[in-house]
Amino acid sequence: MVVSPVLLVKVIESGVSVRARYYDDFAEHEIILNSVITYWWANDLPPAKKFLELFDSVIKRTINEIIPHKILNLKYDVKANQNLDDASEIEINLISVDADGVGFKIDAETISLKGLRKVDDVFEPKEFTTTFDQCIETPDIVLKKYKEMKE
């Protein structure tokens, strides 16, 4: 019987938890929303867009800790209440994840985040949907470190 690695992503009280498991190895990281959103607001950065960048990075890091890999293919759908620069709410639905051809079973609820951006009375929601289909490469020096950690 072949055991597939599992990626678990869920919303928790303080943010979003990302956990990867393969046999007895697992790695887990959390995105603590209060601190990052405060930073994004203070620096006038688009929270929805910045969250997606951080989300990609945390998934890559978490998987690299159990399966060091050169290429991560990550595909997910995003729905927002405005374009990503102006959205205050987003929903993320993971579709597929594989690291150097090793597919992950996805055990994830739809990640729904609200209150990412303060909106005023004239804010008009306009549904925005897109699919991210990314190929994220690990730099050789970083990959070497992850492989050393596994030994």
Backbone as CSV, one residue per row, in Angstrom:
resi,resn,N_x,N_y,N_z,CA_x,CA_y,CA_z,C_x,C_y,C_z
1,MET,0.838,-1.178,0.000,0.000,0.000,0.000,0.889,1.250,0.000
2,VAL,0.613,2.163,-0.885,1.368,3.403,-0.993,0.741,4.449,-0.079
3,VAL,1.584,5.090,0.703,1.107,6.140,1.598,1.422,7.485,0.971
4,SER,0.391,8.293,0.802,0.588,9.637,0.252,0.817,10.618,1.384
5,PRO,1.666,11.597,1.163,1.799,12.649,2.167,0.490,13.446,2.236
6,VAL,0.253,14.049,3.383,-0.991,14.784,3.618,-0.667,16.226,3.965
7,LEU,-1.433,17.139,3.388,-1.340,18.556,3.730,-2.662,18.957,4.361
8,LEU,-2.595,19.427,5.603,-3.781,19.867,6.336,-3.689,21.373,6.529
9,VAL,-4.701,22.079,6.065,-4.753,23.531,6.217,-6.098,23.865,6.834
10,LYS,-6.069,24.627,7.936,-7.340,24.993,8.558,-7.231,26.344,9.244
11,VAL,-8.383,26.966,9.374,-8.469,28.230,10.094,-8.527,27.900,11.578
12,ILE,-7.699,28.575,12.357,-7.704,28.420,13.806,-8.031,29.775,14.423
13,GLU,-8.164,29.816,15.726,-8.567,31.059,16.395,-7.649,32.234,16.073
14,SER,-6.346,31.994,16.055,-5.400,33.093,15.855,-4.986,33.302,14.402
15,GLY,-5.402,32.397,13.510,-4.977,32.549,12.123,-5.223,31.313,11.290
16,VAL,-4.174,30.862,10.603,-4.267,29.707,9.711,-3.132,28.741,10.047
17,SER,-3.479,27.470,10.195,-2.509,26.428,10.501,-2.245,25.603,9.242
18,VAL,-0.963,25.332,8.981,-0.555,24.506,7.841,0.285,23.361,8.405
19,ARG,-0.161,22.124,8.157,0.564,20.954,8.650,0.757,19.967,7.504
20,ALA,1.969,19.450,7.379,2.270,18.415,6.392,2.734,17.171,7.145
21,ARG,2.282,16.010,6.660,2.645,14.753,7.311,2.985,13.713,6.241
22,TYR,4.058,12.962,6.493,4.460,11.871,5.610,5.062,10.791,6.489
23,TYR,4.412,9.650,6.548,4.756,8.596,7.489,4.803,9.189,8.897
24,ASP,5.942,9.070,9.594,6.029,9.588,10.963,6.542,11.017,11.036
25,ASP,6.919,11.587,9.908,7.417,12.967,9.887,6.256,13.938,9.735
26,PHE,6.335,15.034,10.466,5.363,16.099,10.241,5.995,17.438,10.570
27,ALA,5.461,18.452,9.954,5.889,19.829,10.222,4.625,20.676,10.265
28,GLU,4.653,21.680,11.115,3.479,22.544,11.254,3.919,23.984,11.457
29,HIS,3.226,24.884,10.799,3.462,26.318,10.957,2.124,27.028,10.997
30,GLU,2.104,28.136,11.699,0.882,28.929,11.791,1.138,30.334,11.281
31,ILE,0.140,30.863,10.606,0.154,32.267,10.209,-0.696,32.987,11.249
32,ILE,-0.055,33.801,12.079,-0.758,34.552,13.120,-1.257,35.849,12.488
33,LEU,-2.557,35.907,12.251,-3.116,37.004,11.461,-3.015,38.377,12.108
34,ASN,-3.236,38.485,13.406,-3.227,39.818,14.033,-1.936,40.574,13.770
35,SER,-0.816,39.903,13.931,0.460,40.612,13.772,0.748,40.971,12.320
36,VAL,0.478,40.056,11.380,0.780,40.378,9.983,-0.193,41.396,9.410
37,ILE,-1.459,41.299,9.788,-2.434,42.285,9.290,-2.101,43.671,9.819
38,THR,-1.714,43.771,11.069,-1.322,45.067,11.634,-0.161,45.662,10.845
39,TYR,0.816,44.838,10.517,1.957,45.301,9.722,1.505,45.768,8.338
40,TRP,0.669,44.974,7.687,0.203,45.342,6.344,-0.581,46.646,6.372
41,TRP,-1.450,46.801,7.366,-2.225,48.043,7.483,-1.292,49.235,7.705
42,ALA,-0.335,49.076,8.615,0.579,50.176,8.949,1.416,50.607,7.747
43,ASN,1.678,49.676,6.848,2.507,49.974,5.677,1.698,50.109,4.387
44,ASP,0.376,50.223,4.533,-0.537,50.419,3.407,-0.327,49.378,2.301
45,LEU,-0.231,48.109,2.716,-0.066,46.997,1.782,-1.407,46.278,1.618
46,PRO,-1.683,45.710,0.464,-2.966,45.021,0.248,-3.005,43.679,0.997
47,PRO,-3.777,43.581,2.076,-3.757,42.386,2.922,-4.112,41.079,2.209
48,ALA,-5.098,41.086,1.331,-5.479,39.839,0.650,-4.327,39.332,-0.214
49,LYS,-3.738,40.214,-0.967,-2.622,39.843,-1.846,-1.413,39.388,-1.017
50,LYS,-1.097,40.112,0.046,0.044,39.756,0.891,-0.207,38.432,1.619
51,PHE,-1.473,38.186,2.017,-1.779,36.918,2.667,-1.503,35.756,1.717
52,LEU,-1.914,35.882,0.466,-1.689,34.800,-0.494,-0.199,34.539,-0.705
53,GLU,0.610,35.583,-0.732,2.063,35.410,-0.849,2.613,34.662,0.368
54,LEU,2.155,35.051,1.548,2.596,34.398,2.779,2.104,32.952,2.834
55,PHE,0.878,32.727,2.423,0.277,31.394,2.383,1.131,30.452,1.524
56,ASP,1.499,30.891,0.318,2.364,30.094,-0.564,3.678,29.753,0.127
57,SER,4.282,30.750,0.741,5.575,30.587,1.394,5.502,29.606,2.567
58,VAL,4.449,29.701,3.360,4.302,28.819,4.525,4.053,27.379,4.077
59,ILE,3.250,27.189,3.044,3.041,25.833,2.524,4.372,25.266,2.029
60,LYS,5.116,26.037,1.270,6.403,25.572,0.729,7.367,25.205,1.856
61,ARG,7.475,26.078,2.839,8.389,25.826,3.963,7.978,24.573,4.730
62,THR,6.689,24.436,5.000,6.198,23.295,5.769,6.484,21.985,5.043
63,ILE,6.212,21.938,3.755,6.460,20.721,2.980,7.961,20.452,2.858
64,ASN,8.766,21.489,2.677,10.216,21.312,2.563,10.809,20.671,3.812
65,GLU,10.203,20.884,4.955,10.732,20.310,6.193,10.540,18.806,6.267
66,ILE,9.554,18.263,5.541,9.378,16.804,5.561,9.811,16.144,4.257
67,ILE,9.664,16.857,3.142,10.106,16.361,1.839,10.857,17.492,1.139
68,PRO,12.178,17.564,1.343,12.936,18.604,0.638,12.733,18.450,-0.871
69,HIS,12.412,19.543,-1.539,12.075,19.479,-2.961,12.551,20.725,-3.690
70,LYS,12.772,20.571,-4.970,13.183,21.692,-5.819,11.962,22.471,-6.314
71,ILE,10.931,21.758,-6.762,9.762,22.391,-7.372,8.492,22.026,-6.601
72,LEU,7.729,23.042,-6.237,6.411,22.842,-5.630,5.370,23.366,-6.609
73,ASN,4.463,22.481,-7.003,3.331,22.891,-7.834,2.132,23.052,-6.912
74,LEU,1.553,24.225,-6.957,0.482,24.590,-6.035,-0.652,25.207,-6.841
75,LYS,-1.849,24.654,-6.663,-3.005,25.173,-7.397,-4.157,25.380,-6.421
76,TYR,-4.750,26.578,-6.478,-5.916,26.855,-5.642,-6.783,27.940,-6.266
77,ASP,-8.071,27.888,-5.914,-9.030,28.907,-6.342,-9.158,29.951,-5.251
78,VAL,-9.353,31.192,-5.662,-9.565,32.292,-4.715,-10.824,33.043,-5.123
79,LYS,-11.680,33.287,-4.132,-12.838,34.168,-4.316,-12.646,35.330,-3.360
80,ALA,-12.964,36.518,-3.819,-12.828,37.707,-2.969,-14.011,38.632,-3.217
81,ASN,-14.197,39.574,-2.299,-15.308,40.515,-2.444,-14.905,41.774,-3.215
82,GLN,-13.734,41.741,-3.817,-13.223,42.848,-4.636,-11.917,42.341,-5.251
83,ASN,-11.273,43.100,-6.119,-9.973,42.650,-6.632,-9.019,42.492,-5.442
84,LEU,-7.952,41.757,-5.623,-7.089,41.411,-4.487,-6.414,42.609,-3.833
85,ASP,-6.266,43.704,-4.544,-5.692,44.908,-3.935,-6.652,45.571,-2.955
86,ASP,-7.950,45.393,-3.162,-8.952,46.091,-2.352,-9.837,45.178,-1.518
87,ALA,-9.675,43.870,-1.619,-10.564,42.918,-0.949,-10.433,42.969,0.569
88,SER,-11.573,42.802,1.235,-11.574,42.684,2.692,-11.894,41.256,3.119
89,GLU,-12.366,40.432,2.179,-12.694,39.036,2.454,-12.170,38.167,1.316
90,ILE,-11.610,37.005,1.686,-11.186,36.042,0.664,-11.538,34.630,1.112
91,GLU,-11.724,33.765,0.123,-11.905,32.332,0.334,-10.890,31.615,-0.538
92,ILE,-10.221,30.632,0.045,-9.210,29.868,-0.686,-9.615,28.402,-0.662
93,ASN,-9.595,27.779,-1.824,-9.908,26.361,-1.936,-8.731,25.665,-2.619
94,LEU,-7.959,24.907,-1.841,-6.812,24.181,-2.399,-7.286,23.092,-3.353
95,ILE,-6.649,23.019,-4.510,-7.021,22.025,-5.517,-5.977,20.916,-5.590
96,SER,-4.700,21.295,-5.721,-3.649,20.279,-5.809,-2.316,20.834,-5.325
97,VAL,-1.520,19.913,-4.774,-0.185,20.246,-4.285,0.720,19.061,-4.596
98,ASP,1.861,19.332,-5.238,2.855,18.269,-5.374,4.260,18.855,-5.291
99,ALA,5.143,18.061,-4.687,6.534,18.463,-4.481,7.419,17.505,-5.263
100,ASP,8.073,18.017,-6.303,8.910,17.191,-7.184,8.167,15.936,-7.650
101,GLY,6.910,16.097,-8.008,6.115,14.992,-8.537,5.424,14.136,-7.500
102,VAL,5.666,14.376,-6.218,4.999,13.629,-5.155,3.723,14.382,-4.791
103,GLY,2.577,13.782,-5.104,1.297,14.433,-4.841,0.892,14.332,-3.383
104,PHE,0.275,15.381,-2.887,-0.209,15.420,-1.512,-1.715,15.233,-1.481
105,LYS,-2.175,14.436,-0.517,-3.605,14.382,-0.239,-3.922,15.675,0.510
106,ILE,-4.930,16.377,0.055,-5.272,17.655,0.677,-6.417,17.441,1.646
107,ASP,-6.154,17.760,2.891,-7.168,17.679,3.935,-7.370,19.103,4.426
108,ALA,-8.207,19.828,3.706,-8.352,21.253,4.016,-9.799,21.674,3.860
109,GLU,-10.207,22.497,4.782,-11.498,23.144,4.637,-11.287,24.359,3.745
110,THR,-12.363,24.935,3.276,-12.227,26.198,2.563,-11.746,27.225,3.573
111,ILE,-10.683,27.908,3.237,-10.122,28.911,4.136,-10.838,30.218,3.854
112,SER,-11.571,30.679,4.837,-12.365,31.892,4.670,-11.885,32.930,5.679
113,LEU,-11.427,34.072,5.169,-10.915,35.139,6.028,-11.703,36.415,5.775
114,LYS,-12.124,37.039,6.856,-12.886,38.290,6.754,-12.190,39.367,7.566
115,GLY,-12.474,40.616,7.242,-11.902,41.727,7.990,-10.440,41.985,7.681
116,LEU,-9.992,41.579,6.496,-8.592,41.798,6.131,-8.276,43.273,5.911
117,ARG,-9.271,44.011,5.488,-9.089,45.436,5.207,-10.295,46.172,5.770
118,LYS,-10.039,47.330,6.311,-11.137,48.174,6.781,-11.859,48.725,5.557
119,VAL,-13.178,48.665,5.591,-13.956,49.191,4.466,-14.830,50.340,4.957
120,ASP,-15.055,51.296,4.072,-15.905,52.424,4.446,-17.321,52.199,3.921
121,ASP,-18.198,53.139,4.190,-19.610,52.999,3.839,-19.856,52.912,2.338
122,VAL,-18.974,53.456,1.536,-19.177,53.446,0.088,-18.572,52.206,-0.589
123,PHE,-18.000,51.295,0.197,-17.415,50.071,-0.356,-18.502,49.234,-1.022
124,GLU,-18.278,48.881,-2.266,-19.224,48.041,-2.989,-18.550,46.720,-3.329
125,PRO,-19.034,45.631,-2.703,-18.455,44.332,-3.032,-18.702,43.986,-4.500
126,LYS,-17.696,43.426,-5.122,-17.801,42.974,-6.507,-17.035,41.662,-6.566
127,GLU,-17.757,40.558,-6.765,-17.113,39.251,-6.699,-15.950,39.146,-7.677
128,PHE,-14.850,38.648,-7.141,-13.626,38.447,-7.914,-13.210,36.997,-7.709
129,THR,-12.960,36.280,-8.783,-12.478,34.902,-8.675,-11.279,34.716,-9.597
130,THR,-10.365,33.901,-9.139,-9.198,33.572,-9.957,-8.631,32.239,-9.482
131,THR,-7.829,31.635,-10.324,-7.137,30.401,-9.968,-5.639,30.661,-10.036
132,PHE,-4.958,30.280,-8.978,-3.499,30.359,-8.948,-2.969,28.963,-9.249
133,ASP,-2.153,28.857,-10.265,-1.520,27.602,-10.639,-0.030,27.915,-10.728
134,GLN,0.669,27.637,-9.641,2.040,28.122,-9.516,3.053,26.996,-9.463
135,CYS,4.215,27.302,-9.942,5.371,26.426,-9.869,6.425,27.223,-9.094
136,ILE,6.639,26.851,-7.832,7.521,27.611,-6.953,8.821,26.828,-6.768
137,GLU,9.927,27.466,-7.086,11.228,26.806,-7.043,11.962,27.127,-5.743
138,THR,12.604,26.101,-5.179,13.447,26.284,-4.003,14.868,26.572,-4.480
139,PRO,15.479,27.679,-4.041,16.877,27.942,-4.413,17.786,26.802,-3.933
140,ASP,18.826,26.509,-4.697,19.715,25.385,-4.385,20.304,25.464,-2.982
141,ILE,20.703,26.642,-2.554,21.309,26.791,-1.223,20.306,26.465,-0.114
142,VAL,19.057,26.831,-0.330,17.999,26.545,0.649,17.677,25.055,0.633
143,LEU,17.583,24.474,-0.552,17.306,23.045,-0.677,18.386,22.225,0.021
144,LYS,19.632,22.637,-0.127,20.750,21.949,0.528,20.564,21.950,2.046
145,LYS,20.142,23.072,2.602,19.925,23.170,4.058,18.800,22.243,4.515
146,TYR,17.692,22.206,3.747,16.586,21.314,4.111,17.023,19.852,4.053
147,LYS,17.821,19.496,3.060,18.311,18.119,2.957,19.236,17.785,4.119
148,GLU,20.065,18.742,4.530,20.946,18.524,5.684,20.129,18.337,6.957
149,MET,19.043,19.076,7.092,18.177,18.945,8.273,17.556,17.551,8.349
150,LYS,17.277,16.944,7.195,16.647,15.622,7.160,17.629,14.509,7.496
151,GLU,18.928,14.755,7.334,19.928,13.699,7.570,20.253,13.539,9.026
